[in-house]
Amino acid sequence: MQKTVTMNLKANEYTNRVLGVVKEKYGLNDKGQALNKFAEMFGDEFVDREVKDEIIKEVIASCDRHIKKYGFKPMTTKELDKICRGD
């Protein structure tokens, strides 16, 4: 069962119309359900539903390789920037 939250939203007229159309198109009971449907349809473009095991394993392996190569030596801000930018 999914956890639900209560929100008090202010939306512009266009958003209200879009949610109304989604509500009617999918036979939903209210605009809250329409908002959930809209997020279900387009949310993956912005947020992963859950972290995949492969990604976790990849991050752990990357950390292990780094520790094996460099130990627990502190990293400078310059070194971190270089890694993040891929220089």
C-alpha positions as CSV (number, residue, x, y, z in Angstrom):
1,M,0.0,0.0,0.0
2,Q,1.3,3.4,-0.9
3,K,1.7,6.1,1.7
4,T,-0.5,9.2,1.0
5,V,0.0,12.8,2.0
6,T,-2.4,15.6,2.3
7,M,-1.7,18.8,0.3
8,N,-3.3,22.2,0.0
9,L,-2.5,23.4,-3.5
10,K,-3.0,26.5,-5.5
11,A,-3.0,25.8,-9.2
12,N,-3.5,28.1,-12.2
13,E,-6.5,27.7,-14.5
14,Y,-4.7,25.7,-17.1
15,T,-3.4,23.2,-14.6
16,N,-6.9,22.9,-13.2
17,R,-8.3,22.2,-16.7
18,V,-5.5,19.6,-17.4
19,L,-6.3,17.8,-14.2
20,G,-10.0,17.9,-15.0
21,V,-9.4,16.3,-18.4
22,V,-7.1,13.6,-16.9
23,K,-9.8,12.9,-14.3
24,E,-12.5,12.5,-16.9
25,K,-10.4,10.6,-19.4
26,Y,-9.4,7.9,-16.9
27,G,-12.7,7.9,-14.9
28,L,-11.1,9.1,-11.7
29,N,-13.0,10.3,-8.6
30,D,-11.2,13.6,-8.0
31,K,-8.4,15.8,-9.1
32,G,-6.1,14.3,-6.5
33,Q,-6.3,11.0,-8.3
34,A,-5.8,12.9,-11.5
35,L,-2.6,14.4,-10.2
36,N,-1.4,10.9,-9.1
37,K,-2.2,9.6,-12.6
38,F,-0.3,12.5,-14.2
39,A,2.7,11.9,-11.9
40,E,2.5,8.1,-12.7
41,M,2.5,8.9,-16.5
42,F,5.3,11.5,-16.5
43,G,7.1,11.3,-13.2
44,D,9.8,8.8,-14.4
45,E,11.2,11.6,-16.6
46,F,12.2,13.4,-13.4
47,V,12.5,10.9,-10.5
48,D,13.3,7.2,-10.4
49,R,10.6,5.3,-8.6
50,E,13.2,3.4,-6.6
51,V,16.9,2.9,-6.7
52,K,17.8,-0.2,-8.7
53,D,20.1,-2.9,-7.3
54,E,22.5,-2.6,-10.2
55,I,23.0,1.1,-9.4
56,I,23.7,0.4,-5.8
57,K,26.2,-2.3,-6.7
58,E,27.9,0.0,-9.2
59,V,28.3,2.7,-6.6
60,I,29.6,0.3,-4.0
61,A,32.1,-1.2,-6.5
62,S,33.2,2.3,-7.5
63,C,33.8,3.3,-3.9
64,D,35.7,0.0,-3.3
65,R,37.9,0.7,-6.3
66,H,38.6,4.2,-5.1
67,I,39.5,3.1,-1.6
68,K,41.7,0.3,-3.0
69,K,43.6,2.8,-5.2
70,Y,43.7,5.8,-2.9
71,G,42.9,4.5,0.6
72,F,41.0,6.9,2.9
73,K,43.0,10.0,2.0
74,P,40.9,13.1,2.2
75,M,40.0,14.7,-1.2
76,T,40.5,18.4,-1.9
77,T,37.7,20.5,-3.3
78,K,39.7,20.8,-6.6
79,E,40.0,17.0,-6.9
80,L,36.3,16.6,-6.2
81,D,35.4,19.2,-8.9
82,K,37.6,17.4,-11.4
83,I,35.9,14.1,-10.8
84,C,32.4,15.7,-10.9
85,R,33.1,17.5,-14.2
86,G,34.8,14.5,-15.7
87,D,38.0,16.5,-16.6
